[in-house]
Amino acid sequence: MTTSNAPRLSDARYSHLIVIDVQTRLTQVMSDRKSLLRNCEILLNAANLLSVPVTLTEQYPKGLGNIEPNLMHAIPAGVIPIEKTCFSCCNAGGFEDRVLNKENRQLILCGIESHVCVLQTAMDLLDRNCQVFVVADAIDSRFKEHRQVALGRMQQAGAMITTTESVLFEWLRDARHEQFKAVSALIR
């Protein structure tokens, strides 16, 4: 699937949620920590309800801590974060095997920092002909300007910039979906 002729809407059947480095010491210095954590939690819960695969990464957890405790309850059973020191998730051991050898080639990115790990991951995934959706209200950086520049660069490169609610309702497609009430309750 190439980005030029790929569908413009995310589809739960082909999606894979990637939560990048939402760790305790990193989230403390983000410009909009509350929104970041809320929207990552919503995406994780919706992914659980809709059986969308999830991959998590942790950047140098020994120094930056583990995944935010606020998100632990939303992480699907059996999902173990991939530890890394590289900035692009694509260079982390086991990431490509977990993410790229699947039918789920619509990769939904959230996490931190927008202008470092999220940006480099998005660019590498685009280079691998994946369709990349960056959830603008579920990524963050220490400085708002860094986030804005990163969003612009990713969009210019071919990533689809979206929001948490857009992803949820694209995954559902129809108010008659069996999980509509449960998923829509996540945003109330």
PyMOL commands that set and color helices and strands:
alter all, ss='L'
color gray80, all
select helices_A, chain A and resi 24-27+33-50+61-64+69-72+89-91+95-99+114-127+144-157+164-172+180-185
alter helices_A, ss='H'
color red, helices_A
select strands_A, chain A and resi 15-20+54-59+82-84+106-112+131-140+160-162
alter strands_A, ss='S'
color yellow, strands_A
deselect
rebuild
show_as cartoon
